[in-house]
Amino acid sequence: MNTEDETWTPTLNQAAGPKYLQIVHSLSEDVEAGRLSIGDRLPTHRDLAWRLGVTVGTVSRAYAEAERRGLVVGEVGRGSFVRSGARSDASVGMPYLAAPGMVELGINEPPAYLGADFHRSMMRELARESRLDELLRYQESRGRWEHRQAARKWVKRRGLDADESRILITSGAEHGISAALAGLTNPGDTLLVDELTWPGTKALAGLFGIKVVGVQGDELGIMPDALERACRTSGAHLAYLIPVAHNPLATTIPDDRRHTIAAIARRCDLTILEDDICGPLIPDSPPPLASYAPERTVYITSISKSISSALRTGFCIVPDDRLPRMISSARALNWMAPPLDVEMATRMIESGAAQEVTGLIVDEMISRHTIMRSAFNNLSYREQRSGLHVWLRLPDAWRPEQFVTLARQAGVSLAPTDIFIAGNSLQAQGVRVCLGGVKSRELLSDALHRLARLISGPPVTELSVA
């Protein structure tokens, strides 16, 4: 693009949600497609507002959001420019840590202090081990035999009894999802997901050149009829599902619907990527989808939600015919999971400490949900009673981006709802509120009451956008 004429104009869709986010999305697509180059100067706020027929404030919000996502950089007196290293917003639309002094309700993690004593004990024990030097070397990419045995014991608690030969140790669930997408798809393939889904999978799909298609759901999760229809119309052969404590919608797919989804997968030659990282926290949830269709389900879990988000350890159970490709892609992406992390996780599983920490987290989250229900007494929300987050529905007068902005002004950090949206047409009327990462129940209660007071009042009109 010629940096002198400043003629870039984003493509907007009247039915596709807030215009400032549409501007960001169009900017991201044009960077990805090469229609905008590093160093290109963008139109002034006033000029672009005039050409699009929107307010200057709308363009200002769009540029500010694009700068937050790393797409542009603003220079005082010169304007806004496409920054070096700019990438598609599919790759960068992830939650970010709150600024100091903010109450963090935007990052989905368990209370870290609950496992701290166990971690200290395991680290001291490991430091004294004579075999420590073995763990300071490169390991087999799929994981040491004893680590896979511990993984087998861990997933057996979820009702899965998989031979260790089918288990792949990964550096967290995201590494497992990456390996599945890299090994089981080609650029240009389609991945089916919920209409709102974990943004990490969207980001990975963008990096691998995979098209993401959102599938309609209801209060019980993804709808079988919509899933089968999407399979047939899109030609997709891969679906990413979060059946338990869905992120962000806090749904859990019931048993009868799981049977139906398994049957659809067989009819449509569909492989399921099952993300079950929250499964251990919901004791009364149905068995994993991998129990219903083991021959076409790649089961992915980790200990990040149920033990510690800092120990980057994940476990995959892979059907035999897909295993070689998964191992190869996992090795290419990250030669091996960190051996010291995996050894710590293994020792916690074998000693029973992992199960104890998970129990402590479940108990603490039940107490935190009680606090949430008190604060949100007159509000509409969806929860899993020991899950790490809730989905807070907003009144029609509110826009999610307004609420997130005002919450931040009130000292509470929430993840923007748009990062969860698969596609550019859905207008989600809610926000995810994470309950686990706050240090104390008292701080959590105060933050939740702030949100409740905010949502009970009218939206601030000057934050509205055209």
N, C-alpha and C positions, 0 to 999 in steps of 0.2 A: 504494500500500500504506500502511496506517496505521502510522506510525512508533512508536505507543505499544504495540501489542499484540505486536510482534515474532513474528508467526506464520508467517513465511516458512519453508517446508520444501522442500528440493530433491527432485527426482525421481531416484531411483537405479535402476540396472539391474544385477541380480546378475551378468550375463554381460558387462558392459561395462568391465572393467578396474578399476584401483584406485579405491576409493571416494572418496579425497580429490580425485582428478581429476574424478570424476563430480559431486561437489559444485560444483567450479569451473565445469564445463561447464553444469550446471543454472543456476547463478548468472548466467553469461554469457547464456544463452538468455532468462532471465526479465528481465534488463536490456534485451536487444534487443527483446523483445516488449512492454515497458512494464509488466510485472507487478511490477517493482521500479523505483523512481524514485530520482533523485539525492537523497541525504540520508536515505534510508530506513535505519533501524538494523537490523542483522542480529541474529539470536538469539545469546545468549552461547554460548561454546564448550561448556560443560557442558550447557546446555539442548538445543542441537541434537544433541549426541552422544546424549543420552538418547532423544530422539524418533526418531533414525535407527537406534539400536541399534549404534553404533560407539564407538570410543574417543575420549576428549577429544583425544588426540594426532592422530587422523585429522582432526578438525575444525580443529585448530590448523594443521596442514599445509595444509589446503584454504584457510583464510583467508590464510595467508602467501603461497601461490601466487597467490591472487586479488589480493592487494595488489601482488605483483610484476608482474602483468599489467595493473595500472592500473584494476582493477574496484572495489576498495574501499580505504578508508583507515581505519587504526586510531588511536584516540585513547585515551591512557592514562586509565583511570578511567571512561571513557564507553562504550567498545565499538567495534565496527566498523560503518562506514557505506558505502553506495554512493557512490562519489566522483564529483565533477563531471567530465564528459568520459568517463565509463565507456563502453566499447564492447564489442561482441561479441568473445569470445576468438578468433573466426576472424580478426579484424582485428589482434590484438596478439600472437598466439602465434608470435613470431619469435625466432631466437637473439639473445642479448644479449652485449655485450662483457664480458669478464671483469674482475673488480676488479684493481686494481694488485697486483702480486706473484704473481698466478696465471699459470700457463702456459696459453695460449689454444689449445685444440684443439677449440673449438666453432664457430669462424667459418671458412667455406670460402673461402679466398683463396690466391693464389699468393705465393711469397716476394717481398716488395715490393722488396727491395734489388737484385734481378737487373736491373730495368729503370731504376733510378734515374739512371744516367749518361746513358742515351738520353733520358730525360725532360728532364734539365737541358739537354742539347744542343739539343733541339727547342724548349724554351722560350726559350733565348737567341736561336735563329735566328728564331723567330716574333716576338720583341720588336723585332728589327731590321727587320722587313718593312714596306715602305711600304704594303702593302695591309691592314695590321692594322686600320685604321679600318673597312674593309668588314665585318670579323668582329665588330665591336662594335655592329652594328645587328641589327634583326630580320631573320631569314632566311626563305626559303620553308620551310613547315612540314615538307615531306617530305624536305628536305635539299638543299644545293647540288649542282649537277650534278657537280662534281669530287669531292665527298664520296661521291656514289653510285657514281661510277666506281671509287673506291678500295674501297668496299664490295663491288662486283662482283668486283674482283681478290681480295679476301680470301675470299669464299665460294667462288670458283673453286678454291681450294686444297682445299676439301671436296668437289669434284666437281660443283658447281652452276654452270651458266653461264646466269645470268639477265640479261635486258635491264635496263638501269638504270631504265627506266620502271616496273618492277615492284618497285623497291627503295625502302624507307622507312627513313630514318635516325631512330633513337629515342634517348632518353636512357637507355641501358642496355636489357637484355632485359626487365626488369620493366615498363618503359614500353611495350614492344612487346606483352607479354602483356596489360597493361591495355587497350591500344587494341583488341586482338582481342576480349577479353571484352566491352568496352563497345560495339564496333561490330557484333559478330556474334551477340549474344545479347539476350534480353529478361529482365527480372526474373522469377524463377520457373522459368527454363530449368534444365536439368541439364547439368553438366560431368562427364565421365568422366575419372578419374585413376587412377594406381596406388594400391594400398591404403596405401602410404606414399609421400608425394610432397613436393616442395618446398613449405614452408609459405607462401611468398609468394603462390603461386597460390591456396591456400586463403583467405588473407587478402583477396585481391582479389575472389574469388568472393563472399565474405561481404559486402564493400562494395557489390557490384553486385546483391545479392539472388539469386545463382545457387546452386542446390543442387549440392553436390559428392557424387559417388558413387564409392567406391573399387572398383577392379576387381582381381581376384586375379592374382598373378604367381607366377613360380617363379625358378629360378636364372638363367634367360635373359631375364627381364623379364616384361612383361605377357603374359598367356596369351591367344592368339587366340580360343579358344572362349569364355572368360569375357568378353572384350571384345564379341564378337558377341551373346552372351546379354544383356549389360548394355545394349547398344544397343536391343535389341528389347523388353526389359522396362521400361526407363526412358524410352524415347522420346527419348533424348539424340541430338543431332546435332553435338556438339562434344566432342573428347577432347584432353586435355593430356598429352603424352608426353615423356619424357626418354630417348631411345634409347641415348645413349652416356654411360658413367660416371654412371649414374643417381644422383640425389641424393635420399635418402641410401643406397640399397641397393648402389651400385657395380656394377650390371649393365650389360651392353651387348647389345642385341638383335641376334641374328645375321641374316645375309642372308636365309635362307629364311623366317624368321619375319616379316621386313619385307615380303616379297612377299605373305604371307598377310594381314598387317594392311592393306596397301594394297587388297587385294581386298575385305576386310570393309568398309573405308571406302566403297568404291564401292557395294557391295550395300546398305549401311545408310544411305546419304546422310550420311556422317559427315565432318566437317571436322576435320583434325588440326592442333593447335598443337604444332609440333615445337620443343622447347627444346634447342638444340645448342651451348650455350655452352662445354661441355667437349670438343666434337668435335676442335678443333685440338690438344688435348693427347694424344689417343689416335691416333697415326699409322696404326695398322693396323685401325682401326674400319671397318665397312662404310659405303657412301655414305649420306647422310641419307635419311630417309623421303621428303623432297621429291623425291628422284630416282625414287621408285617410284610416287608419286601426286601429281605436281606440280599438277594441276588442283584438288586439294582439301586441299593442305597449306600452312599458313602457317608458313614457316620463320623461326625467331627465333634470333639469336645475338648475342653481344657480345664485347668484348675484356676483360671483367672477370676472367676466369679465365686467359686466355692471354697477356695483356700487362700490364694494370693494373686493379685494382678501383677506382681513383680517377678514371680517365677514363670518365665516364658516356656511353659510346657503344655503341649497338646497331644491328644491321642486320636488317631484315625483308624477306623475299621473299614477295610476296602474289599469289595468283591474280588475274587481271584483274577478275573479277566481284565480288571482295571488296575490291578496292583502294580504291574511293571511300569506303566505310564506314570502313576502317582509317585512311585519311588524316584523315577528318573527326574520328574519335574521338581519334586521336593529338593533333590540334591542340587539341581541347577539353580534354584532360587536361594537356597541357604544350606550349604553342605550338610549341616547337622544341627539338631537342636543343641543349645548350650549344655554340655555334659554335667557341669556342676549344678545347674538349675534342675535338670532331670534327675540327678542323683538325690538332690534334696527332696524333690517330690516323691521319688521312689521310697526313700527312707520314711517319709511321713505316712505314705500309704501302707507300707509293710508294718510299721509300728502301731498303726491305728490313730496316729496324731492327725492325719488328714481328715478322717471321719469325725474326730472330735472337733476340729476347727470348723468343719462344715456344720456340725450340730450347733456350735456357738453362733455361727452366722445366721442360721435359720431362726434360732431363738431371738437373736437381736433384731432381725428383720420383722418378726412377728410383732415385737414391741414397737418398732418404728412405724409399722402399718397402723397400729392402734393410735399413735400420735397423729398420723396423717388423717385418719378417719375423723378424729376430733377437730383438727384444723379445717378440713374440707367438708364439714358436717352438712352443709347445704349445697354442695357442689356436685357435679356429675363427673365420675371418674371410673376407670377400670383398673383392677388390681389382681395380683396373685398374692395371697396373704403372707408369703415369706419371700416374695420376689424383691429384686433390688430397685425397681422403679414402678411408677404408676403412669397411666395415660390420663391426663386431665383434659376433659372436654371444655371448650370455651363457648360462651354464649355467642349467638350469631353476630352480635354487634362488634365482637372483637376479631381482629386478624392476628394470627399467631406471631407474626413478626412485630406487631405493635406490643403484644404482651411480653415477648422476650426482651424487647428494648426497655420497656417500663420496669420490668422486673430487675433488669441490670441497674437501672437508675435507683431502684430500691435496695440495691446491695445483694441481689440474688442472681446467680448465673444459671441460665438454662441453655440447652442446645437449641439452635434454630430448627424449627420444624421442617423447613424446606430441604435440609440435608437428608432426610429420610425418604423423600418422595421419589418414586421410580417413574421417571417420565416428567413431563412438563405441563400436565393438564389437571391433575388432581389438586383440589384445594382442601387440605386437611384442617379440620376445625378443632385442633387440640395441641397440647405440648407434652413432652415427656418430662417427668419430674423424678429425679434419682434420689433415693433415700439412703443409700449406703455409705457414700463417701464423706459425709459430714462427721466431724470428730465426736460430737456429743449429741445426745437426745435433746438437750436444752436448746442448742444452736439450731437443730433441725426444726423443732417446734416453732421457734421464733421465725425462721425463714418461711415455713409453710403458712403461718398466720399472715405474714406479709403478703404472700401470694393470694391468700383467700381475701384479704382486704382489697387488694388490687383488682381482682376479678369481679368483686361485688360492686365496684363503681363503674362509671361509664368510661369508655376509651377516651384518651386525650386526642381531640380532633386534630391538633396540629401535627401529630405523628402520622396521620393518615396519608396515604400516597395515592396518586391518580392511577 
